[in-house]
């Protein structure tokens, strides 16, 4: 590769890694109100860094929640403009006792850096910033016009950025978006993600009595919020993974025969996936669909937790007056969050036992999306990746949700290039999250080369 | 009533109330390890008090958990010996935000004293001690031989006292037990409890994967511990309150026709019970059984909480690797904890989805019991109560469990007189627990007169 920017990145890699560690030490957990100051601190750290490397118009943009970070460099006359996106917020680290090293003390073991946010998404955000720094430092300019927009609410629904994007501000005028929040299909295999599931995240609350009751005195006559709730939850999905909400599958657009054939040719060992990645006795899911289809092209229902009642050590003989399940559903192309939520809510209200009150609340949602692979930025990305990784790019989807990709499309007309460098076993949202250091390094180089190709 | 002890109690009632308040200020929560010192402090307070009033051989008896408090006075030659029982430990106060006054700052409102433990069981323990004090102070002696045994683990299974009782120590040689941990059937209605449900308190743990997983990446293919758990829990009891565990009802001894007829004549308004006491939209339970039968003579399944997963504010898109339900069952005469647990465990293992591991653990248990009403101590209690309350005593059962009553019978051959003074709306195990002050006062007087009658 004859790129002075790539040379700069290689020479400065040890410093880049130190700077990633600094960012990882900030516990910018967006879901927990007590970490609001940490979120702002992470935003400020990124802003300061962009100022230092030569980006312009750097500033924090306030939202109803955590701030956005904006910067631009717009001196590549006649060249396209990329909108670079990432998020500086992270998931809560619980359960804490399962981490081998503290979640906010980045630790290197076996060629990986372990920390909450290592791969999702601070490691990838830092890779983007270091690509820009390398280009600016080595050449004094950028090969295309660049706008950067980082958010701090991705893990909590992205309300702030959604509103900002929907307002179509002049700061976001661009030709395409570069989103680095995805992963390689397999180690060493360059990958572009061209489809995402959407989601609705909900709370299902059941109230059974005015106050908690003694289970000895009242057990057998008084309704129990948890008992009613488990009866409702058990009817959302049968034991074969089939969702029982009427109409839930009606609008699904299935993948094309060509796409299904490409998925079948991916290097995938279901037994290894079960044993090493999922770590379960068996996989579950709908009959007639393989793992790729189940996780990329079929909707789901998952339960995340059921706060309420007695959760301490030992025994408390209480009939809880209230129980709340955190329930989410992943949606696939063809489905909309609004209709999915309406179907779910009306079904729950219909099946709820008559002795309890139910309240179904939408916490946040995101649209599913599908990117056409024949656009020129996807083609430029493919060329850059081939050069860096020495292999043809595979096009995959992700089962996860990046609602902003749908927003960029709907409000700004931007196709997204989802170029990310995570690995399937990086423990996203789980204890011992990591980022493979080789992927951090090659990620920076890939992003440099992609910007060079896109601006060529 | 011509009892100088009763006169003493009436004259000293304001001081008795202050002493109750002092005991209620000690947060002796036996289920929470961090309150072990408070449990010991409550035990020591009672021991010091019994020393002061003239009881003998006062001491703490160490157990594997919180200490027992022992005292005796054995100078009534030729008279029977009573074993006085109560417990100084209390339930946790959560949910804290529903208390109108702090749970460990006793507060008097509308003729009631509000605090955790007010009625369960510190108020009743103090009533026993004050009855003994009144008799000793007014007459210089007791009308019968008295042994006192207070425990600090009633709310956590009573392991310590169970072992001590099972060892049949000479300190517990007696003719009958006096247990004050029950309630009046209705305000002003003297009541003796002659039957208790037993129980098994269990944890049902489901493990679905090695670690928590991202619900976007893996949702649809990876098992979810909460989803599997709710399918198991929904099969424990159907939506009509019928328990689905095979054989669970087989050994039940139903109440006699005479007992059922007596229950029907009790002053009970089901609609008022639903609206004011339970505070639910509807009552639940098995068809063909009234509320008394459902809560006193039929077994139950209740879920108390489901720790694990994500329970914080907002959203975390995780597939939890583990979920644990706290599940208890109340047992009725004819049933045994060992058989009930074995049936439950084997049923759960049979119905558990094949993709998860289940572990069913017994946390603690207690036998159901039934006291014959024709023994002379029950007769003496009936006479004393008639004199104090001006009404005939009603014989009821309780849906709750007092395992020690079964232990006193099985190991020591002692019939128990369950004479308690709570009210149905005292909020046991719930926020705003209270004790009606009139019942505290008449309780002390009833206990004095009962001891006088039992020793006559």
Boltz contact constraints between the chains, C-beta under 6 A:
constraints:
  - contact:
      token1: [A, 31]
      token2: [B, 314]
      max_distance: 6.0
  - contact:
      token1: [A, 91]
      token2: [B, 316]
      max_distance: 6.0
  - contact:
      token1: [A, 92]
      token2: [B, 316]
      max_distance: 6.0
  - contact:
      token1: [A, 156]
      token2: [B, 314]
      max_distance: 6.0
  - contact:
      token1: [A, 201]
      token2: [B, 315]
      max_distance: 6.0
  - contact:
      token1: [A, 208]
      token2: [B, 280]
      max_distance: 6.0
  - contact:
      token1: [A, 209]
      token2: [B, 278]
      max_distance: 6.0
  - contact:
      token1: [A, 209]
      token2: [B, 279]
      max_distance: 6.0
  - contact:
      token1: [A, 209]
      token2: [B, 280]
      max_distance: 6.0
  - contact:
      token1: [A, 210]
      token2: [B, 279]
      max_distance: 6.0
  - contact:
      token1: [A, 211]
      token2: [B, 430]
      max_distance: 6.0
  - contact:
      token1: [A, 212]
      token2: [B, 430]
      max_distance: 6.0
  - contact:
      token1: [A, 214]
      token2: [B, 428]
      max_distance: 6.0
  - contact:
      token1: [A, 214]
      token2: [B, 429]
      max_distance: 6.0
  - contact:
      token1: [A, 215]
      token2: [B, 302]
      max_distance: 6.0
  - contact:
      token1: [A, 216]
      token2: [B, 399]
      max_distance: 6.0
  - contact:
      token1: [A, 216]
      token2: [B, 400]
      max_distance: 6.0
  - contact:
      token1: [A, 216]
      token2: [B, 401]
      max_distance: 6.0
  - contact:
      token1: [A, 217]
      token2: [B, 399]
      max_distance: 6.0
  - contact:
      token1: [A, 217]
      token2: [B, 400]
      max_distance: 6.0
  - contact:
      token1: [A, 219]
      token2: [B, 300]
      max_distance: 6.0
  - contact:
      token1: [A, 219]
      token2: [B, 302]
      max_distance: 6.0
  - contact:
      token1: [A, 219]
      token2: [B, 330]
      max_distance: 6.0
  - contact:
      token1: [A, 220]
      token2: [B, 285]
      max_distance: 6.0
  - contact:
      token1: [A, 220]
      token2: [B, 294]
      max_distance: 6.0
  - contact:
      token1: [A, 220]
      token2: [B, 295]
      max_distance: 6.0
  - contact:
      token1: [A, 220]
      token2: [B, 298]
      max_distance: 6.0
  - contact:
      token1: [A, 220]
      token2: [B, 300]
      max_distance: 6.0
  - contact:
      token1: [A, 221]
      token2: [B, 283]
      max_distance: 6.0
  - contact:
      token1: [A, 221]
      token2: [B, 285]
      max_distance: 6.0
  - contact:
      token1: [A, 221]
      token2: [B, 291]
      max_distance: 6.0
  - contact:
      token1: [A, 221]
      token2: [B, 294]
      max_distance: 6.0
  - contact:
      token1: [A, 221]
      token2: [B, 295]
      max_distance: 6.0
  - contact:
      token1: [A, 222]
      token2: [B, 278]
      max_distance: 6.0
  - contact:
      token1: [A, 223]
      token2: [B, 280]
      max_distance: 6.0
  - contact:
      token1: [A, 223]
      token2: [B, 284]
      max_distance: 6.0
  - contact:
      token1: [A, 224]
      token2: [B, 302]
      max_distance: 6.0
  - contact:
      token1: [A, 226]
      token2: [B, 303]
      max_distance: 6.0
  - contact:
      token1: [A, 227]
      token2: [B, 303]
      max_distance: 6.0
  - contact:
      token1: [A, 230]
      token2: [B, 230]
      max_distance: 6.0
  - contact:
      token1: [A, 230]
      token2: [B, 233]
      max_distance: 6.0
  - contact:
      token1: [A, 230]
      token2: [B, 234]
      max_distance: 6.0
  - contact:
      token1: [A, 231]
      token2: [B, 234]
      max_distance: 6.0
  - contact:
      token1: [A, 231]
      token2: [B, 239]
      max_distance: 6.0
  - contact:
      token1: [A, 233]
      token2: [B, 230]
      max_distance: 6.0
  - contact:
      token1: [A, 234]
      token2: [B, 230]
      max_distance: 6.0
  - contact:
      token1: [A, 234]
      token2: [B, 231]
      max_distance: 6.0
  - contact:
      token1: [A, 234]
      token2: [B, 234]
      max_distance: 6.0
  - contact:
      token1: [A, 239]
      token2: [B, 231]
      max_distance: 6.0
  - contact:
      token1: [A, 278]
      token2: [B, 209]
      max_distance: 6.0
  - contact:
      token1: [A, 278]
      token2: [B, 222]
      max_distance: 6.0
  - contact:
      token1: [A, 279]
      token2: [B, 209]
      max_distance: 6.0
  - contact:
      token1: [A, 279]
      token2: [B, 210]
      max_distance: 6.0
  - contact:
      token1: [A, 280]
      token2: [B, 208]
      max_distance: 6.0
  - contact:
      token1: [A, 280]
      token2: [B, 209]
      max_distance: 6.0
  - contact:
      token1: [A, 280]
      token2: [B, 223]
      max_distance: 6.0
  - contact:
      token1: [A, 281]
      token2: [B, 355]
      max_distance: 6.0
  - contact:
      token1: [A, 282]
      token2: [B, 355]
      max_distance: 6.0
  - contact:
      token1: [A, 283]
      token2: [B, 221]
      max_distance: 6.0
  - contact:
      token1: [A, 284]
      token2: [B, 223]
      max_distance: 6.0
  - contact:
      token1: [A, 284]
      token2: [B, 355]
      max_distance: 6.0
  - contact:
      token1: [A, 285]
      token2: [B, 220]
      max_distance: 6.0
  - contact:
      token1: [A, 285]
      token2: [B, 221]
      max_distance: 6.0
  - contact:
      token1: [A, 291]
      token2: [B, 221]
      max_distance: 6.0
  - contact:
      token1: [A, 294]
      token2: [B, 220]
      max_distance: 6.0
  - contact:
      token1: [A, 294]
      token2: [B, 221]
      max_distance: 6.0
  - contact:
      token1: [A, 295]
      token2: [B, 220]
      max_distance: 6.0
  - contact:
      token1: [A, 295]
      token2: [B, 221]
      max_distance: 6.0
  - contact:
      token1: [A, 298]
      token2: [B, 220]
      max_distance: 6.0
  - contact:
      token1: [A, 300]
      token2: [B, 219]
      max_distance: 6.0
  - contact:
      token1: [A, 300]
      token2: [B, 220]
      max_distance: 6.0
  - contact:
      token1: [A, 302]
      token2: [B, 215]
      max_distance: 6.0
  - contact:
      token1: [A, 302]
      token2: [B, 219]
      max_distance: 6.0
  - contact:
      token1: [A, 302]
      token2: [B, 224]
      max_distance: 6.0
  - contact:
      token1: [A, 302]
      token2: [B, 319]
      max_distance: 6.0
  - contact:
      token1: [A, 303]
      token2: [B, 226]
      max_distance: 6.0
  - contact:
      token1: [A, 303]
      token2: [B, 227]
      max_distance: 6.0
  - contact:
      token1: [A, 304]
      token2: [B, 309]
      max_distance: 6.0
  - contact:
      token1: [A, 304]
      token2: [B, 310]
      max_distance: 6.0
  - contact:
      token1: [A, 304]
      token2: [B, 318]
      max_distance: 6.0
  - contact:
      token1: [A, 305]
      token2: [B, 309]
      max_distance: 6.0
  - contact:
      token1: [A, 305]
      token2: [B, 310]
      max_distance: 6.0
  - contact:
      token1: [A, 305]
      token2: [B, 311]
      max_distance: 6.0
  - contact:
      token1: [A, 306]
      token2: [B, 306]
      max_distance: 6.0
  - contact:
      token1: [A, 307]
      token2: [B, 311]
      max_distance: 6.0
  - contact:
      token1: [A, 309]
      token2: [B, 304]
      max_distance: 6.0
  - contact:
      token1: [A, 309]
      token2: [B, 305]
      max_distance: 6.0
  - contact:
      token1: [A, 310]
      token2: [B, 304]
      max_distance: 6.0
  - contact:
      token1: [A, 310]
      token2: [B, 305]
      max_distance: 6.0
  - contact:
      token1: [A, 311]
      token2: [B, 305]
      max_distance: 6.0
  - contact:
      token1: [A, 311]
      token2: [B, 307]
      max_distance: 6.0
  - contact:
      token1: [A, 314]
      token2: [B, 31]
      max_distance: 6.0
  - contact:
      token1: [A, 314]
      token2: [B, 156]
      max_distance: 6.0
  - contact:
      token1: [A, 315]
      token2: [B, 201]
      max_distance: 6.0
  - contact:
      token1: [A, 315]
      token2: [B, 363]
      max_distance: 6.0
  - contact:
      token1: [A, 318]
      token2: [B, 304]
      max_distance: 6.0
  - contact:
      token1: [A, 318]
      token2: [B, 429]
      max_distance: 6.0
  - contact:
      token1: [A, 319]
      token2: [B, 302]
      max_distance: 6.0
  - contact:
      token1: [A, 330]
      token2: [B, 219]
      max_distance: 6.0
  - contact:
      token1: [A, 355]
      token2: [B, 281]
      max_distance: 6.0
  - contact:
      token1: [A, 355]
      token2: [B, 282]
      max_distance: 6.0
  - contact:
      token1: [A, 355]
      token2: [B, 284]
      max_distance: 6.0
  - contact:
      token1: [A, 363]
      token2: [B, 315]
      max_distance: 6.0
  - contact:
      token1: [A, 399]
      token2: [B, 216]
      max_distance: 6.0
  - contact:
      token1: [A, 399]
      token2: [B, 217]
      max_distance: 6.0
  - contact:
      token1: [A, 400]
      token2: [B, 216]
      max_distance: 6.0
  - contact:
      token1: [A, 400]
      token2: [B, 217]
      max_distance: 6.0
  - contact:
      token1: [A, 401]
      token2: [B, 216]
      max_distance: 6.0
  - contact:
      token1: [A, 428]
      token2: [B, 214]
      max_distance: 6.0
  - contact:
      token1: [A, 429]
      token2: [B, 214]
      max_distance: 6.0
  - contact:
      token1: [A, 429]
      token2: [B, 318]
      max_distance: 6.0
  - contact:
      token1: [A, 430]
      token2: [B, 211]
      max_distance: 6.0
  - contact:
      token1: [A, 430]
      token2: [B, 212]
      max_distance: 6.0
